[in-house]
Structures are given as C-alpha cells and as structure tokens.
C-alpha cells in the first residue's frame, strides 16, 4: 500500500509540474499591455469595437460601390477573378462574390461581438472564434504579401499578428484564471465536505 501511495503521489507531482511548466511557458509569449500604455482588456475591447465599425463601414462602401458603379465593378471582377461579363454567367458569378463578401463582413461582426462579450464576461472561450478566423485571415494576407511583394500586405500582416497576439494574451490570462477558480472551488468543496 505504501508503494502505491508513493507512486500515486509522484505521478501527481509529475503532472502537476508539467502543467505548471505549460502555464509558465504560455505566459512567456503573452503581452501584458496593449500598445504599451493601455490595459490589455481595454485594448482587446477596442479591437472588437473597431472590428464592428470597420465591417459595417466596408459593407456600406461595398454596397454603395456595387449599386452606383456596376460597370467598374464588372471591369474589376473581370481583371481580378477572370470573370467574363459578356457570357451568360456573370450575374451568378457577381452574385456569388457579392454574397461571399457580405458573409465575410458578417462573420467579422460576429467574431468582434464575441470578443467584446468575452472581455465583458471574462470568458476565454468567447475568444476562440476570433483567434481561429483571424489566424486564417493572417495566413491569407501573408500569402498575398509573399506573392505580390507589396509593402501594404506585409504591414497588414504585421499589424494583424500584433492584434492576434493581444487577443491571445488575454485568452491565456482568462484561461489560467478560470483554471485557478475551478481548483479553488474544488478545494473549498472538499474542505466543506470534510
């Protein structure tokens, strides 16, 4: 019995030290401030509100541009996406592109609202949609930066990487806090039961 108890304790100590090492390693790559002068919660909240504002602004601009300059939109689509507006399919192709752009903007509004709600409720799980979608967006921008070699896309990649790191830092902070709260409540429950 004594050897089993010792084995179980060493097993628990090993996994406890491994878990603590993971937490300290995660803290090493996180930020403490947003833009070096603002609290991280305030900065991530600002990221969420800016995401909503920019999405709505882009949606309005896209709708107005599509409505009033349809010939310029057709010319742009024909050069950018090889859409031939003399064939029978341009209306369907334009409609598909139009729906995809509006859907992308609506997804951006959703994930921005999710980030704001995550900050307000201090729930790390609400940051996951933003982290996933933004990571995909960063990958696509970086791919465009590598293929086009334009400074704008490189700068956009760096800015989005910084914003993603800020949200990830707050995600990790809230995640660790929730694990500590669970452990404290479990210990309190054990003490109350005994």
TIMARTI-132381 format. One record per residue (C-alpha): residue number from 1; residue in three letters; x, y, z. Coordinates in steps of 0.5 Angstrom, whole numbers, plus 500, padded with zeros to 3 digits. Each point is the difference from the previous one (the first is absolute). Layout:
<nodes>
    i   aa    x    y    z
  NUM  ALA    X    Y    Z
...
</nodes>
This chain:
<nodes>
    i   aa    x    y    z
    1  UNK  500  500  500
    2  UNK  505  505  502
    3  UNK  504  499  493
    4  UNK  493  501  496
    5  UNK  499  506  504
    6  UNK  507  503  499
    7  UNK  499  498  492
    8  UNK  494  504  500
    9  UNK  503  506  503
   10  UNK  506  500  496
   11  UNK  495  499  494
   12  UNK  496  506  502
   13  UNK  506  504  501
   14  UNK  503  499  494
   15  UNK  494  502  496
   16  UNK  499  506  505
   17  UNK  507  502  498
   18  UNK  498  499  493
   19  UNK  494  504  500
   20  UNK  504  506  504
   21  UNK  505  500  494
   22  UNK  495  500  495
   23  UNK  497  506  503
   24  UNK  506  504  501
   25  UNK  502  498  493
   26  UNK  494  503  498
   27  UNK  501  507  504
   28  UNK  507  501  497
   29  UNK  497  501  493
   30  UNK  494  505  502
   31  UNK  499  507  501
   32  UNK  499  504  506
   33  UNK  497  506  497
   34  UNK  497  503  493
   35  UNK  505  505  497
   36  UNK  504  500  506
   37  UNK  495  505  503
   38  UNK  493  497  500
   39  UNK  498  495  505
   40  UNK  499  493  495
   41  UNK  493  500  502
   42  UNK  498  507  497
   43  UNK  505  498  494
   44  UNK  496  494  498
   45  UNK  493  503  502
   46  UNK  503  506  495
   47  UNK  502  494  495
   48  UNK  493  498  500
   49  UNK  496  506  499
   50  UNK  505  502  494
   51  UNK  498  494  497
   52  UNK  493  501  500
   53  UNK  501  507  498
   54  UNK  504  498  494
   55  UNK  496  495  498
   56  UNK  494  504  500
   57  UNK  504  505  496
   58  UNK  502  496  495
   59  UNK  493  496  499
   60  UNK  497  507  499
   61  UNK  506  502  495
   62  UNK  500  494  496
   63  UNK  492  500  499
   64  UNK  500  507  498
   65  UNK  506  499  495
   66  UNK  496  494  498
   67  UNK  494  504  499
   68  UNK  503  506  496
   69  UNK  506  498  497
   70  UNK  498  493  497
   71  UNK  504  501  494
   72  UNK  506  501  503
   73  UNK  499  494  505
   74  UNK  499  496  494
   75  UNK  506  502  497
   76  UNK  504  499  507
   77  UNK  497  493  500
   78  UNK  502  498  493
   79  UNK  507  502  501
   80  UNK  501  497  507
   81  UNK  496  494  500
   82  UNK  500  499  493
   83  UNK  492  501  499
   84  UNK  498  501  493
   85  UNK  494  505  500
   86  UNK  498  498  493
   87  UNK  498  493  502
   88  UNK  493  497  503
   89  UNK  503  499  507
   90  UNK  503  507  502
   91  UNK  493  501  504
   92  UNK  501  494  504
   93  UNK  508  501  501
   94  UNK  499  507  502
   95  UNK  494  498  505
   96  UNK  505  494  503
   97  UNK  505  505  501
   98  UNK  495  505  503
   99  UNK  498  495  505
  100  UNK  507  498  502
  101  UNK  502  507  501
  102  UNK  494  501  504
  103  UNK  500  494  504
  104  UNK  508  501  502
  105  UNK  498  507  503
  106  UNK  494  497  504
  107  UNK  505  495  502
  108  UNK  505  505  502
  109  UNK  494  504  504
  110  UNK  498  493  504
  111  UNK  507  499  502
  112  UNK  501  507  502
  113  UNK  494  500  504
  114  UNK  502  493  503
  115  UNK  507  504  502
  116  UNK  496  505  504
  117  UNK  496  495  503
  118  UNK  506  496  502
  119  UNK  503  506  503
  120  UNK  494  503  504
  121  UNK  499  493  503
  122  UNK  507  498  501
  123  UNK  498  493  496
  124  UNK  506  498  496
  125  UNK  496  495  496
  126  UNK  497  506  496
  127  UNK  507  502  497
  128  UNK  500  493  496
  129  UNK  496  503  494
  130  UNK  505  506  499
  131  UNK  506  496  501
  132  UNK  498  495  495
  133  UNK  497  505  495
  134  UNK  506  505  501
  135  UNK  505  494  499
  136  UNK  497  498  493
  137  UNK  500  508  498
  138  UNK  507  501  502
  139  UNK  502  494  496
  140  UNK  497  502  494
  141  UNK  503  507  501
  142  UNK  507  497  501
  143  UNK  499  496  494
  144  UNK  498  506  496
  145  UNK  506  504  502
  146  UNK  504  495  498
  147  UNK  497  499  493
  148  UNK  499  507  499
  149  UNK  506  503  504
  150  UNK  496  506  501
  151  UNK  502  504  507
  152  UNK  493  501  501
  153  UNK  498  493  501
  154  UNK  507  499  504
  155  UNK  498  506  505
  156  UNK  493  497  501
  157  UNK  502  493  501
  158  UNK  505  503  506
  159  UNK  494  504  503
  160  UNK  495  494  500
  161  UNK  505  496  503
  162  UNK  501  505  506
  163  UNK  493  501  501
  164  UNK  499  492  500
  165  UNK  506  500  505
  166  UNK  496  505  504
  167  UNK  493  496  500
  168  UNK  504  493  501
  169  UNK  504  503  506
  170  UNK  493  502  503
  171  UNK  497  493  498
  172  UNK  506  497  504
  173  UNK  499  504  506
  174  UNK  493  499  501
  175  UNK  501  492  498
  176  UNK  505  500  506
  177  UNK  496  504  505
  178  UNK  494  495  498
  179  UNK  504  494  502
  180  UNK  502  503  506
  181  UNK  493  502  502
  182  UNK  498  493  499
  183  UNK  506  497  504
  184  UNK  498  505  506
  185  UNK  493  498  500
  186  UNK  501  493  499
  187  UNK  505  500  507
  188  UNK  494  504  503
  189  UNK  495  495  499
  190  UNK  505  495  502
  191  UNK  501  504  507
  192  UNK  493  501  501
  193  UNK  498  492  498
  194  UNK  505  498  506
</nodes>
